[in-house]
Amino acid sequence: MRNLLVPMLMLALACVGRKPYYLHTELPKLEDDPDLAIAPGPWKTESVLVVLSDSASVPDDLVIPALKALMALPGATDACDPNTGHPRPDAAEYCIALYRTPEDWRVSWPIRNLTGEHNSCQPPFGGVDDEDFGRDLPILGFAHNHPCGTNMSSPDLSVFPKVKAGEGLWVMVAYGASPSGKLLRDVRGELLPAWHWLATGQPDRPRFYRWDPEGKVFRWNEASRIWDFQATCQPRSASMLSPRALSPHCSPALDW
């Protein structure tokens, strides 16, 4: 019986290694704060790999495959009601962090919520626990998907890295940063702006967007392999009459 334990354990570990995502509830939390989930990293699939680059910003060779991989996860694009076009209860949003190690650029494993998941996902604000470099690595931003081709929402515009700013106080920052507050700088010592990326659209017609804390929105042009500027957008607040998240106000009007 003992001789069987090692192969069985190896098989179990292999199955864990193939896990496509993690639930927010099963991740460790920084300072036991439920909002500060720590994601494992790096996410490794056939298409999402570590990218060796000394680029000052997240390389597109990492971003685009990661966004495409998000859309392929369960419920990310294949859980729409054909009658209404709206997400079914099993539709899901997934969040990932894009981060820098001393050697390369990486992506954290996706996080999925169990409840209300078609409305939002919770990014790993507690940072990433990388299998090679540990924790407190600088994060350049987060990415997530929208089921059923839905567009960017106003709350999406405000999700960027969090850093500790005092006892029990955590704040969003406009720059790449680790949870401890270490800011990411380029070779000239300049701070690197944070980004957020969105994967939406249909599997055969994906739309990829990115924006910075100033609300400058860009759309990925697959033919030219560049990010085309679209508009500058500002969030609009929900009200009692319209409690659901509103689309942002964009100038010029954003042509989805």
Secondary structure, 3 states (H helix, E strand, C coil): CHHHHHHHHHHHHHHHHCCCCEEHHHCCEHHHCCCCECEEECCCCCCCCCECCCCCCCCHHHHHHHHHHHHCCCCCCCCECCCCCCECCCCCCEEEEEEECCCCEEECCCEECCCCCCCCCCCCCCCEEECCCECCCCEEEEEEECHHHCCCCCHHHHCCCEEEEECCEEEECCECECCCCCECECCCCCECECEEEEEEEECCEEEEEEECCCCEEEEEECCCCEEEEEEEEECCCCCCCCCCCCCCEEECCCCC
